[in-house]
Amino acid sequence: MKKNKIIDKLDELTLEADMLVEILYNSLKQQEAEQKTTSACYLLEIIGRKFRKIRALF
């Protein structure tokens, strides 16, 4: 696979992962008060920041 195709695919996958993390984070945030999901939200926030850093490279 050519470098450009690999970079494009990596960009696409990180975008999808970042969007999924954001959706999951928002969903957990809504349930946080009821079910004590604070630690999960914290971890998702860290994961989301990592994906945004990766995406910033593109």
N, CA, C, O and CB atoms as a CASP TS submission, in Angstrom:
PFRMAT TS
TARGET T0000
AUTHOR 0000-0000-0000
METHOD Language model
MODEL 1
PARENT N/A
ATOM      1  N   MET     1       0.850  -1.174   0.000  1.00  0.00           N
ATOM      2  CA  MET     1       0.000   0.000   0.000  1.00  0.00           C
ATOM      3  C   MET     1       0.901   1.244   0.000  1.00  0.00           C
ATOM      4  O   MET     1       1.899   1.301   0.718  1.00  0.00           O
ATOM      5  CB  MET     1      -0.970  -0.006   1.233  1.00  0.00           C
ATOM      6  N   LYS     2       0.540   2.209  -0.796  1.00  0.00           N
ATOM      7  CA  LYS     2       1.327   3.433  -0.868  1.00  0.00           C
ATOM      8  C   LYS     2       1.176   4.249   0.407  1.00  0.00           C
ATOM      9  O   LYS     2       0.173   4.157   1.114  1.00  0.00           O
ATOM     10  CB  LYS     2       0.912   4.267  -2.081  1.00  0.00           C
ATOM     11  N   LYS     3       2.217   5.063   0.685  1.00  0.00           N
ATOM     12  CA  LYS     3       2.210   5.878   1.898  1.00  0.00           C
ATOM     13  C   LYS     3       0.999   6.793   1.972  1.00  0.00           C
ATOM     14  O   LYS     3       0.402   6.936   3.039  1.00  0.00           O
ATOM     15  CB  LYS     3       3.473   6.702   1.974  1.00  0.00           C
ATOM     16  N   ASN     4       0.624   7.415   0.864  1.00  0.00           N
ATOM     17  CA  ASN     4      -0.524   8.327   0.861  1.00  0.00           C
ATOM     18  C   ASN     4      -1.813   7.599   1.220  1.00  0.00           C
ATOM     19  O   ASN     4      -2.644   8.129   1.958  1.00  0.00           O
ATOM     20  CB  ASN     4      -0.668   8.997  -0.505  1.00  0.00           C
ATOM     21  N   LYS     5      -1.981   6.392   0.701  1.00  0.00           N
ATOM     22  CA  LYS     5      -3.184   5.616   1.011  1.00  0.00           C
ATOM     23  C   LYS     5      -3.203   5.213   2.482  1.00  0.00           C
ATOM     24  O   LYS     5      -4.254   5.227   3.122  1.00  0.00           O
ATOM     25  CB  LYS     5      -3.265   4.364   0.118  1.00  0.00           C
ATOM     26  N   ILE     6      -2.043   4.857   3.012  1.00  0.00           N
ATOM     27  CA  ILE     6      -1.949   4.481   4.423  1.00  0.00           C
ATOM     28  C   ILE     6      -2.283   5.679   5.301  1.00  0.00           C
ATOM     29  O   ILE     6      -3.028   5.552   6.274  1.00  0.00           O
ATOM     30  CB  ILE     6      -0.537   3.942   4.757  1.00  0.00           C
ATOM     31  N   ILE     7      -1.742   6.827   4.964  1.00  0.00           N
ATOM     32  CA  ILE     7      -2.008   8.046   5.738  1.00  0.00           C
ATOM     33  C   ILE     7      -3.481   8.417   5.651  1.00  0.00           C
ATOM     34  O   ILE     7      -4.086   8.783   6.659  1.00  0.00           O
ATOM     35  CB  ILE     7      -1.134   9.216   5.234  1.00  0.00           C
ATOM     36  N   ASP     8      -4.067   8.327   4.461  1.00  0.00           N
ATOM     37  CA  ASP     8      -5.493   8.633   4.305  1.00  0.00           C
ATOM     38  C   ASP     8      -6.359   7.676   5.120  1.00  0.00           C
ATOM     39  O   ASP     8      -7.330   8.095   5.751  1.00  0.00           O
ATOM     40  CB  ASP     8      -5.894   8.568   2.826  1.00  0.00           C
ATOM     41  N   LYS     9      -6.007   6.397   5.106  1.00  0.00           N
ATOM     42  CA  LYS     9      -6.768   5.400   5.867  1.00  0.00           C
ATOM     43  C   LYS     9      -6.624   5.654   7.363  1.00  0.00           C
ATOM     44  O   LYS     9      -7.606   5.577   8.103  1.00  0.00           O
ATOM     45  CB  LYS     9      -6.297   3.969   5.519  1.00  0.00           C
ATOM     46  N   LEU    10      -5.413   5.955   7.812  1.00  0.00           N
ATOM     47  CA  LEU    10      -5.189   6.262   9.225  1.00  0.00           C
ATOM     48  C   LEU    10      -5.982   7.497   9.643  1.00  0.00           C
ATOM     49  O   LEU    10      -6.566   7.528  10.726  1.00  0.00           O
ATOM     50  CB  LEU    10      -3.691   6.478   9.498  1.00  0.00           C
ATOM     51  N   ASP    11      -6.000   8.493   8.798  1.00  0.00           N
ATOM     52  CA  ASP    11      -6.777   9.707   9.060  1.00  0.00           C
ATOM     53  C   ASP    11      -8.260   9.377   9.179  1.00  0.00           C
ATOM     54  O   ASP    11      -8.937   9.863  10.085  1.00  0.00           O
ATOM     55  CB  ASP    11      -6.551  10.748   7.947  1.00  0.00           C
ATOM     56  N   GLU    12      -8.757   8.562   8.277  1.00  0.00           N
ATOM     57  CA  GLU    12     -10.177   8.168   8.289  1.00  0.00           C
ATOM     58  C   GLU    12     -10.517   7.386   9.561  1.00  0.00           C
ATOM     59  O   GLU    12     -11.540   7.644  10.195  1.00  0.00           O
ATOM     60  CB  GLU    12     -10.514   7.318   7.040  1.00  0.00           C
ATOM     61  N   LEU    13      -9.664   6.436   9.929  1.00  0.00           N
ATOM     62  CA  LEU    13      -9.922   5.611  11.109  1.00  0.00           C
ATOM     63  C   LEU    13      -9.856   6.421  12.401  1.00  0.00           C
ATOM     64  O   LEU    13     -10.665   6.213  13.306  1.00  0.00           O
ATOM     65  CB  LEU    13      -8.925   4.466  11.170  1.00  0.00           C
ATOM     66  N   THR    14      -8.902   7.340  12.492  1.00  0.00           N
ATOM     67  CA  THR    14      -8.827   8.150  13.708  1.00  0.00           C
ATOM     68  C   THR    14     -10.003   9.107  13.803  1.00  0.00           C
ATOM     69  O   THR    14     -10.476   9.394  14.903  1.00  0.00           O
ATOM     70  CB  THR    14      -7.516   8.930  13.751  1.00  0.00           C
ATOM     71  N   LEU    15     -10.482   9.604  12.673  1.00  0.00           N
ATOM     72  CA  LEU    15     -11.671  10.455  12.690  1.00  0.00           C
ATOM     73  C   LEU    15     -12.872   9.667  13.192  1.00  0.00           C
ATOM     74  O   LEU    15     -13.617  10.151  14.044  1.00  0.00           O
ATOM     75  CB  LEU    15     -11.953  11.028  11.287  1.00  0.00           C
ATOM     76  N   GLU    16     -13.066   8.462  12.677  1.00  0.00           N
ATOM     77  CA  GLU    16     -14.178   7.625  13.110  1.00  0.00           C
ATOM     78  C   GLU    16     -14.063   7.292  14.597  1.00  0.00           C
ATOM     79  O   GLU    16     -15.049   7.366  15.331  1.00  0.00           O
ATOM     80  CB  GLU    16     -14.233   6.338  12.280  1.00  0.00           C
ATOM     81  N   ALA    17     -12.874   6.928  15.036  1.00  0.00           N
ATOM     82  CA  ALA    17     -12.671   6.599  16.446  1.00  0.00           C
ATOM     83  C   ALA    17     -12.934   7.808  17.328  1.00  0.00           C
ATOM     84  O   ALA    17     -13.553   7.682  18.385  1.00  0.00           O
ATOM     85  CB  ALA    17     -11.251   6.080  16.677  1.00  0.00           C
ATOM     86  N   ASP    18     -12.476   8.967  16.908  1.00  0.00           N
ATOM     87  CA  ASP    18     -12.694  10.194  17.671  1.00  0.00           C
ATOM     88  C   ASP    18     -14.186  10.502  17.782  1.00  0.00           C
ATOM     89  O   ASP    18     -14.657  10.896  18.849  1.00  0.00           O
ATOM     90  CB  ASP    18     -11.954  11.374  17.015  1.00  0.00           C
ATOM     91  N   MET    19     -14.921  10.329  16.708  1.00  0.00           N
ATOM     92  CA  MET    19     -16.363  10.572  16.740  1.00  0.00           C
ATOM     93  C   MET    19     -17.060   9.579  17.666  1.00  0.00           C
ATOM     94  O   MET    19     -17.957   9.960  18.418  1.00  0.00           O
ATOM     95  CB  MET    19     -16.955  10.482  15.325  1.00  0.00           C
ATOM     96  N   LEU    20     -16.658   8.313  17.621  1.00  0.00           N
ATOM     97  CA  LEU    20     -17.266   7.298  18.478  1.00  0.00           C
ATOM     98  C   LEU    20     -16.976   7.568  19.953  1.00  0.00           C
ATOM     99  O   LEU    20     -17.848   7.398  20.805  1.00  0.00           O
ATOM    100  CB  LEU    20     -16.762   5.908  18.092  1.00  0.00           C
ATOM    101  N   VAL    21     -15.754   7.988  20.246  1.00  0.00           N
ATOM    102  CA  VAL    21     -15.401   8.341  21.623  1.00  0.00           C
ATOM    103  C   VAL    21     -16.265   9.505  22.098  1.00  0.00           C
ATOM    104  O   VAL    21     -16.753   9.497  23.228  1.00  0.00           O
ATOM    105  CB  VAL    21     -13.898   8.702  21.731  1.00  0.00           C
ATOM    106  N   GLU    22     -16.453  10.500  21.244  1.00  0.00           N
ATOM    107  CA  GLU    22     -17.258  11.667  21.612  1.00  0.00           C
ATOM    108  C   GLU    22     -18.708  11.275  21.893  1.00  0.00           C
ATOM    109  O   GLU    22     -19.309  11.759  22.852  1.00  0.00           O
ATOM    110  CB  GLU    22     -17.206  12.721  20.500  1.00  0.00           C
ATOM    111  N   ILE    23     -19.264  10.406  21.062  1.00  0.00           N
ATOM    112  CA  ILE    23     -20.638   9.937  21.267  1.00  0.00           C
ATOM    113  C   ILE    23     -20.749   9.164  22.578  1.00  0.00           C
ATOM    114  O   ILE    23     -21.673   9.387  23.361  1.00  0.00           O
ATOM    115  CB  ILE    23     -21.091   9.052  20.085  1.00  0.00           C
ATOM    116  N   LEU    24     -19.813   8.262  22.810  1.00  0.00           N
ATOM    117  CA  LEU    24     -19.832   7.475  24.037  1.00  0.00           C
ATOM    118  C   LEU    24     -19.637   8.365  25.260  1.00  0.00           C
ATOM    119  O   LEU    24     -20.301   8.172  26.278  1.00  0.00           O
ATOM    120  CB  LEU    24     -18.751   6.393  23.994  1.00  0.00           C
ATOM    121  N   TYR    25     -18.738   9.330  25.170  1.00  0.00           N
ATOM    122  CA  TYR    25     -18.495  10.263  26.271  1.00  0.00           C
ATOM    123  C   TYR    25     -19.767  11.039  26.607  1.00  0.00           C
ATOM    124  O   TYR    25     -20.137  11.153  27.776  1.00  0.00           O
ATOM    125  CB  TYR    25     -17.355  11.236  25.913  1.00  0.00           C
ATOM    126  N   ASN    26     -20.426  11.567  25.596  1.00  0.00           N
ATOM    127  CA  ASN    26     -21.657  12.332  25.826  1.00  0.00           C
ATOM    128  C   ASN    26     -22.752  11.458  26.447  1.00  0.00           C
ATOM    129  O   ASN    26     -23.496  11.907  27.318  1.00  0.00           O
ATOM    130  CB  ASN    26     -22.160  12.940  24.506  1.00  0.00           C
ATOM    131  N   SER    27     -22.839  10.223  25.996  1.00  0.00           N
ATOM    132  CA  SER    27     -23.828   9.303  26.538  1.00  0.00           C
ATOM    133  C   SER    27     -23.545   9.001  28.009  1.00  0.00           C
ATOM    134  O   SER    27     -24.456   9.012  28.837  1.00  0.00           O
ATOM    135  CB  SER    27     -23.849   8.007  25.725  1.00  0.00           C
ATOM    136  N   LEU    28     -22.287   8.733  28.326  1.00  0.00           N
ATOM    137  CA  LEU    28     -21.929   8.440  29.712  1.00  0.00           C
ATOM    138  C   LEU    28     -22.079   9.662  30.601  1.00  0.00           C
ATOM    139  O   LEU    28     -22.452   9.541  31.768  1.00  0.00           O
ATOM    140  CB  LEU    28     -20.506   7.921  29.788  1.00  0.00           C
ATOM    141  N   LYS    29     -21.796  10.820  30.064  1.00  0.00           N
ATOM    142  CA  LYS    29     -21.913  12.052  30.843  1.00  0.00           C
ATOM    143  C   LYS    29     -23.354  12.267  31.299  1.00  0.00           C
ATOM    144  O   LYS    29     -23.595  12.743  32.409  1.00  0.00           O
ATOM    145  CB  LYS    29     -21.431  13.259  30.017  1.00  0.00           C
ATOM    146  N   GLN    30     -24.308  11.915  30.443  1.00  0.00           N
ATOM    147  CA  GLN    30     -25.722  12.056  30.786  1.00  0.00           C
ATOM    148  C   GLN    30     -26.121  11.110  31.918  1.00  0.00           C
ATOM    149  O   GLN    30     -27.003  11.428  32.716  1.00  0.00           O
ATOM    150  CB  GLN    30     -26.591  11.794  29.557  1.00  0.00           C
ATOM    151  N   GLN    31     -25.475   9.958  31.984  1.00  0.00           N
ATOM    152  CA  GLN    31     -25.822   8.963  32.995  1.00  0.00           C
ATOM    153  C   GLN    31     -24.932   9.049  34.236  1.00  0.00           C
ATOM    154  O   GLN    31     -25.124   8.307  35.199  1.00  0.00           O
ATOM    155  CB  GLN    31     -25.729   7.576  32.400  1.00  0.00           C
ATOM    156  N   GLU    32     -23.976   9.943  34.206  1.00  0.00           N
ATOM    157  CA  GLU    32     -22.960  10.019  35.258  1.00  0.00           C
ATOM    158  C   GLU    32     -23.559  10.137  36.659  1.00  0.00           C
ATOM    159  O   GLU    32     -23.147   9.414  37.567  1.00  0.00           O
ATOM    160  CB  GLU    32     -22.048  11.195  35.002  1.00  0.00           C
ATOM    161  N   ALA    33     -24.497  11.012  36.842  1.00  0.00           N
ATOM    162  CA  ALA    33     -25.067  11.232  38.174  1.00  0.00           C
ATOM    163  C   ALA    33     -25.807  10.002  38.686  1.00  0.00           C
ATOM    164  O   ALA    33     -25.802   9.722  39.885  1.00  0.00           O
ATOM    165  CB  ALA    33     -26.012  12.427  38.150  1.00  0.00           C
ATOM    166  N   GLU    34     -26.431   9.282  37.792  1.00  0.00           N
ATOM    167  CA  GLU    34     -27.236   8.135  38.195  1.00  0.00           C
ATOM    168  C   GLU    34     -26.400   6.886  38.480  1.00  0.00           C
ATOM    169  O   GLU    34     -26.687   6.147  39.422  1.00  0.00           O
ATOM    170  CB  GLU    34     -28.248   7.829  37.126  1.00  0.00           C
ATOM    171  N   GLN    35     -25.376   6.654  37.673  1.00  0.00           N
ATOM    172  CA  GLN    35     -24.700   5.352  37.737  1.00  0.00           C
ATOM    173  C   GLN    35     -23.218   5.424  38.101  1.00  0.00           C
ATOM    174  O   GLN    35     -22.521   4.413  38.008  1.00  0.00           O
ATOM    175  CB  GLN    35     -24.838   4.662  36.425  1.00  0.00           C
ATOM    176  N   LYS    36     -22.724   6.574  38.507  1.00  0.00           N
ATOM    177  CA  LYS    36     -21.321   6.707  38.921  1.00  0.00           C
ATOM    178  C   LYS    36     -20.347   6.295  37.823  1.00  0.00           C
ATOM    179  O   LYS    36     -19.459   5.475  38.055  1.00  0.00           O
ATOM    180  CB  LYS    36     -21.065   5.872  40.163  1.00  0.00           C
ATOM    181  N   THR    37     -20.507   6.855  36.638  1.00  0.00           N
ATOM    182  CA  THR    37     -19.639   6.525  35.504  1.00  0.00           C
ATOM    183  C   THR    37     -18.509   7.542  35.352  1.00  0.00           C
ATOM    184  O   THR    37     -17.954   7.681  34.262  1.00  0.00           O
ATOM    185  CB  THR    37     -20.459   6.459  34.211  1.00  0.00           C
ATOM    186  N   THR    38     -18.162   8.248  36.414  1.00  0.00           N
ATOM    187  CA  THR    38     -17.152   9.298  36.344  1.00  0.00           C
ATOM    188  C   THR    38     -15.812   8.780  35.833  1.00  0.00           C
ATOM    189  O   THR    38     -15.193   9.425  34.987  1.00  0.00           O
ATOM    190  CB  THR    38     -16.968   9.928  37.707  1.00  0.00           C
ATOM    191  N   SER    39     -15.353   7.639  36.321  1.00  0.00           N
ATOM    192  CA  SER    39     -14.054   7.121  35.896  1.00  0.00           C
ATOM    193  C   SER    39     -14.061   6.768  34.413  1.00  0.00           C
ATOM    194  O   SER    39     -13.068   6.993  33.722  1.00  0.00           O
ATOM    195  CB  SER    39     -13.671   5.893  36.726  1.00  0.00           C
ATOM    196  N   ALA    40     -15.164   6.219  33.916  1.00  0.00           N
ATOM    197  CA  ALA    40     -15.263   5.897  32.495  1.00  0.00           C
ATOM    198  C   ALA    40     -15.231   7.179  31.662  1.00  0.00           C
ATOM    199  O   ALA    40     -14.579   7.222  30.618  1.00  0.00           O
ATOM    200  CB  ALA    40     -16.554   5.095  32.206  1.00  0.00           C
ATOM    201  N   CYS    41     -15.922   8.210  32.111  1.00  0.00           N
ATOM    202  CA  CYS    41     -15.911   9.488  31.399  1.00  0.00           C
ATOM    203  C   CYS    41     -14.505  10.073  31.367  1.00  0.00           C
ATOM    204  O   CYS    41     -14.072  10.611  30.348  1.00  0.00           O
ATOM    205  CB  CYS    41     -16.884  10.481  32.054  1.00  0.00           C
ATOM    206  N   TYR    42     -13.805   9.965  32.474  1.00  0.00           N
ATOM    207  CA  TYR    42     -12.437  10.481  32.554  1.00  0.00           C
ATOM    208  C   TYR    42     -11.533   9.761  31.551  1.00  0.00           C
ATOM    209  O   TYR    42     -10.759  10.399  30.838  1.00  0.00           O
ATOM    210  CB  TYR    42     -11.881  10.321  33.987  1.00  0.00           C
ATOM    211  N   LEU    43     -11.635   8.440  31.500  1.00  0.00           N
ATOM    212  CA  LEU    43     -10.817   7.672  30.559  1.00  0.00           C
ATOM    213  C   LEU    43     -11.174   8.000  29.112  1.00  0.00           C
ATOM    214  O   LEU    43     -10.290   8.116  28.263  1.00  0.00           O
ATOM    215  CB  LEU    43     -10.988   6.173  30.809  1.00  0.00           C
ATOM    216  N   LEU    44     -12.455   8.148  28.834  1.00  0.00           N
ATOM    217  CA  LEU    44     -12.874   8.504  27.482  1.00  0.00           C
ATOM    218  C   LEU    44     -12.363   9.889  27.092  1.00  0.00           C
ATOM    219  O   LEU    44     -12.007  10.122  25.937  1.00  0.00           O
ATOM    220  CB  LEU    44     -14.399   8.456  27.369  1.00  0.00           C
ATOM    221  N   GLU    45     -12.329  10.787  28.039  1.00  0.00           N
ATOM    222  CA  GLU    45     -11.808  12.127  27.769  1.00  0.00           C
ATOM    223  C   GLU    45     -10.326  12.051  27.396  1.00  0.00           C
ATOM    224  O   GLU    45      -9.882  12.741  26.479  1.00  0.00           O
ATOM    225  CB  GLU    45     -12.010  13.050  28.998  1.00  0.00           C
ATOM    226  N   ILE    46      -9.572  11.225  28.094  1.00  0.00           N
ATOM    227  CA  ILE    46      -8.146  11.048  27.779  1.00  0.00           C
ATOM    228  C   ILE    46      -7.979  10.434  26.396  1.00  0.00           C
ATOM    229  O   ILE    46      -7.154  10.890  25.605  1.00  0.00           O
ATOM    230  CB  ILE    46      -7.456  10.160  28.839  1.00  0.00           C
ATOM    231  N   ILE    47      -8.760   9.405  26.106  1.00  0.00           N
ATOM    232  CA  ILE    47      -8.682   8.757  24.792  1.00  0.00           C
ATOM    233  C   ILE    47      -9.034   9.750  23.692  1.00  0.00           C
ATOM    234  O   ILE    47      -8.363   9.807  22.662  1.00  0.00           O
ATOM    235  CB  ILE    47      -9.623   7.532  24.727  1.00  0.00           C
ATOM    236  N   GLY    48     -10.082  10.525  23.912  1.00  0.00           N
ATOM    237  CA  GLY    48     -10.481  11.527  22.927  1.00  0.00           C
ATOM    238  C   GLY    48      -9.389  12.547  22.666  1.00  0.00           C
ATOM    239  O   GLY    48      -9.164  12.933  21.519  1.00  0.00           O
ATOM    240  N   ARG    49      -8.703  12.993  23.722  1.00  0.00           N
ATOM    241  CA  ARG    49      -7.596  13.951  23.547  1.00  0.00           C
ATOM    242  C   ARG    49      -6.474  13.344  22.730  1.00  0.00           C
ATOM    243  O   ARG    49      -5.876  14.021  21.894  1.00  0.00           O
ATOM    244  CB  ARG    49      -7.056  14.410  24.908  1.00  0.00           C
ATOM    245  N   LYS    50      -6.183  12.072  22.963  1.00  0.00           N
ATOM    246  CA  LYS    50      -5.126  11.393  22.200  1.00  0.00           C
ATOM    247  C   LYS    50      -5.487  11.337  20.716  1.00  0.00           C
ATOM    248  O   LYS    50      -4.643  11.597  19.859  1.00  0.00           O
ATOM    249  CB  LYS    50      -4.892   9.962  22.746  1.00  0.00           C
ATOM    250  N   PHE    51      -6.741  10.999  20.416  1.00  0.00           N
ATOM    251  CA  PHE    51      -7.154  10.945  19.017  1.00  0.00           C
ATOM    252  C   PHE    51      -7.113  12.329  18.373  1.00  0.00           C
ATOM    253  O   PHE    51      -6.746  12.452  17.205  1.00  0.00           O
ATOM    254  CB  PHE    51      -8.559  10.355  18.902  1.00  0.00           C
ATOM    255  N   ARG    52      -7.482  13.363  19.110  1.00  0.00           N
ATOM    256  CA  ARG    52      -7.410  14.714  18.556  1.00  0.00           C
ATOM    257  C   ARG    52      -5.968  15.113  18.273  1.00  0.00           C
ATOM    258  O   ARG    52      -5.698  15.812  17.296  1.00  0.00           O
ATOM    259  CB  ARG    52      -8.054  15.718  19.513  1.00  0.00           C
ATOM    260  N   LYS    53      -5.037  14.673  19.124  1.00  0.00           N
ATOM    261  CA  LYS    53      -3.615  14.953  18.885  1.00  0.00           C
ATOM    262  C   LYS    53      -3.133  14.241  17.620  1.00  0.00           C
ATOM    263  O   LYS    53      -2.388  14.805  16.818  1.00  0.00           O
ATOM    264  CB  LYS    53      -2.762  14.516  20.102  1.00  0.00           C
ATOM    265  N   ILE    54      -3.578  12.984  17.459  1.00  0.00           N
ATOM    266  CA  ILE    54      -3.214  12.228  16.254  1.00  0.00           C
ATOM    267  C   ILE    54      -3.783  12.915  15.030  1.00  0.00           C
ATOM    268  O   ILE    54      -3.087  13.081  14.028  1.00  0.00           O
ATOM    269  CB  ILE    54      -3.722  10.767  16.337  1.00  0.00           C
ATOM    270  N   ARG    55      -5.060  13.322  15.102  1.00  0.00           N
ATOM    271  CA  ARG    55      -5.706  13.969  13.958  1.00  0.00           C
ATOM    272  C   ARG    55      -5.050  15.305  13.628  1.00  0.00           C
ATOM    273  O   ARG    55      -5.035  15.707  12.465  1.00  0.00           O
ATOM    274  CB  ARG    55      -7.193  14.176  14.237  1.00  0.00           C
ATOM    275  N   ALA    56      -4.514  15.989  14.611  1.00  0.00           N
ATOM    276  CA  ALA    56      -3.865  17.280  14.374  1.00  0.00           C
ATOM    277  C   ALA    56      -2.618  17.118  13.497  1.00  0.00           C
ATOM    278  O   ALA    56      -2.164  18.075  12.870  1.00  0.00           O
ATOM    279  CB  ALA    56      -3.488  17.941  15.711  1.00  0.00           C
ATOM    280  N   LEU    57      -2.079  15.914  13.459  1.00  0.00           N
ATOM    281  CA  LEU    57      -0.913  15.667  12.605  1.00  0.00           C
ATOM    282  C   LEU    57      -1.266  15.703  11.123  1.00  0.00           C
ATOM    283  O   LEU    57      -0.392  15.911  10.281  1.00  0.00           O
ATOM    284  CB  LEU    57      -0.291  14.324  12.946  1.00  0.00           C
ATOM    285  N   PHE    58      -2.521  15.506  10.807  1.00  0.00           N
ATOM    286  CA  PHE    58      -2.950  15.501   9.406  1.00  0.00           C
ATOM    287  C   PHE    58      -3.354  16.868   9.042  1.00  0.00           C
ATOM    288  O   PHE    58      -3.755  17.111   7.904  1.00  0.00           O
ATOM    289  CB  PHE    58      -4.091  14.520   9.149  1.00  0.00           C
TER
END
